[in-house]
Amino acid sequence: MLFDDEQAVALAVALQGVGSSGIDIADASARALATVRQVMPSRLRHRADGIQFTATEQAIRVDPKVLEAVSTSIRDQRILRFDYGDTDCPPRRAEPHALVARTGGWYLVAWDLDRDDWRILRLDRLVPRIPGGGLFAPRPLPAPDARSFLEARVKGAETEDQWPCTGEIVIDLPVSAVAPWIGDGAVEELTARSCRIVVGSWSWACLLAFVLRFDAPFTVVGPEQLREAAGPLARRLDAATAAPK
């Protein structure tokens, strides 16, 4: 087997980083790395051996046999029959569209034949039934791609990868104190001690709660719905700190 330097490093990183993938193949990846290491030239083996790190283990683990079975159903465009969760419900049926790995979790985007709608299913809760169903013609996904569809649903939207509520706020903190925690929002420096942020959330109250965690003075720029939500939230905070009667 012939590897260049970049391939040797890529293999070492990929096989050692399996723990963070959420797929339960840590032992197999360790054996694979040992096998590949034996056939490497000494120069590349020395470089691969220099890549040493500890991957964060995911609490949610996916059986590699489940990953393989679902992937095969997607490739063959064959209806997936499966049990889901801990319920005693009859087996479900779905047309599997794509698998998406997100923050240590694995998700199946599929058209649920029993619910007549698109669904996102956690792979760690899914147990395929053998044999599967018949072949199907893929339906158009109501989003540019499966990742965008998943991100949209995570944010509480239907098909577009954007938050239902987005607001603009000026906060009295330097950019360096805000930028690491802004997620998919945007931050702009105004002065050495203030910045403007544009962030989104599921609701206006959640957006305000996000800003409150910085524990610094801030001003709501807009939109009007965000300003209107600040009043009721302030009253609830006052009520929460009132002395008990």
N, C-alpha and C positions, 0 to 999 in steps of 0.2 A: 504494500500500500504506500503510495507516494503522497505526502502532504507537504505543502509549503508552510512557512512560519505562521501565517495568518490562520490557516486551517487547523494547525496544531493547537493554537491558542483558543480558537473557536470551539474545538472539541472539548478541551479541558474545562472551559467555562460552562458550556452547555451541559455536560454530563455531571459536573459538580453542582450545578444550579437546579437540578431536577426537583429538589425539595421544595423550592418556591413555586413550582408549576402547579401543585395540587394533585398531580397524578401519582398514584402509589406505586412507583417503580424505582425507589431509591436503591434497593439492593441490586436490581438488574443494571442500573446505570453505573454503579460502582464496579460491577464485574465487567461491563463494557469498556469502561475507562482503563481497567487493568489489562484487558485483552489488546486494546488499541495501543496502549503504551508499549507493549512487548514488541510490536512490529514497527515501531517508529525508529528512525535513525537516532543515534545517541544524541546528536545536536538538538533535534526536535524534542526528544524525550526529556532532555534537560530543561528545555524551555517550557514544556507542558508541566513538568514537575514544579516549576516555579510559580504556577498559578494555583494558589492555595487560599481558600476562603470558606466561610460557613454560610450556607444558604438558610434563610428563614423558613422553617417548616410551617406549612399551612395546616390549620386545624381541620379544615374540610378537605377530605381526601376522596379522590375519584378512582374507582376500580379501572385499571387499564383495559380489562375485557369489555367494560361498558363503553369506554371511549372508542374502542375498535369496532364494536357492534354498531354504534350510532354512526360513526364515520362511514362504515360500509353502506349503511342504509342511505346516507346522503349521497354517496358516490353512485350507487346503483339506482337511485330514485325509487326506492321501495318503501312502502308504508311501514312505519314503525309501530309495533304492538308492544305495550309496556305497562308495568305497574309503577305508580308514582306515590311517594310518601309512605306513611304508615297506615293508610286507610284500607278498608276491606272492599273498596269499590271494584267493579269489574275492570278488566284491562282497558286501557285507553288506546286510541289510535290517532296517529298524526303523520303528516307529510313533513319529514325533516328537511329543513332548508340549509342551515349552517350552524357550526359550532363557533362560539366566541369565548376566548379566555379573557377574564377581566378581574384584576386585583386578587389573584389567587383562586378565583372561582371559575367554573366551566358552565356555560349556558348553551342550551339548544334553542334556536329560533325555529319554530315549526308551525304549520297550519294544523290546528286541532280539529280533527274531523267530527268529534263528538260535540264540540262547542261552536263549530263553524266560525272560527276566528283565529287570528294569530296569537300565539302564546310563547312565553319565554320560560323554559323549564330548566331547573337546576340538575346538572348531570349526576351529582352525588345522591340525589333522591330518586333517580330513575333506574328501573331494572327492566331491560329489554326482554320480551317474550319471543321464544323460538317455536315455530317459524314466524317470520314477519308476514306482512300483507302483500298485496299485489303492487305492480308498478304504478307510478303516477306521473302526470305531466306537471312540472314545477309551476307554481303560481308566481306572479310578479310581487315582489316584496314592496310594501308601502313605504319605502325609504331607499336612499341611494345604495345602501349595503347593510349587511347584518349587524356590523358594529354600530353604525349610526342608529339603527332601529333599537338595539339594546340600550344605548346611551339615552335615546329619547324616552324610553319607558322608565329608565331609572330616574330621570328628571321629572317624571310626571306628565310628559308630553305624549302625543299619539305617534307621530311619525318623524318630527324634526328634532335634531339633536340640539335643543335649546331649552332653557328654563322657562317655565310659564311666567315667572316674575323676575324681572331684571331691573336693577336700580343703580343710581349713581350717587356716591357719597364722598364727602371730603372728611378726612379723619386726621386728627392732630398727632400724627406719628410719622417718623421718617420711613421712606420706602423700604429700607433694610429691615424694619420691624414688621412690615406687613406682607411683603412679597412672598416669603416662604410659606404663608398660610392662605394664599389667595386662591389656590386650586385652579379652576379653569376661568377665573375672572381676570380682569386687567387692572393694572396699577400704573399711575403716572405721578411722577414727582412734581410737586408744586413749589415747595420750599425745602430747606434742609430739615424742617420739622413737621411737614404736612404732605399729604398725597391725596390724589383722587382715585377712587376705586369704582369699578363697574363689576357687579357680581349678580349672580342669579340664585334662585332658590325655588322651593315648591310653593311658597306663599310669601306674602309681604311680611308677615310676622316672623317667619323663619329667616328671612333676609335681614331683618332688624336684629334678631337674636345672634346671627352670624357676626354682625358688626359690634354688638355689645361685648362679645368675648375679648375684644382688644382692650377693653377697660380704659378707653381714652375718649375725650370730647370729639364729637363729630357733627356734621351738618348734612341733612338730607337735601340733595340737589334735585332729585326727581326720580320717577314721575310723581304725579299728584297722588296716585294710589298709595305710594310708599309713605308720603307725608301724612296721609289720612290714617294709615295704620299705626303711626307712631303715637297718636293720642291715646287710643284704647290700651296699647301696650304700656304706656307710661302709667295709666290709671291702675292697671293690674299690678304693676310693680309697686306702686304706692300702697295698694291694698295688701299686698303680700308682706310688706314690712311694717304694717300698722300693729300697734301693741294689741294683744288679745284682750277682749272685753270680759 
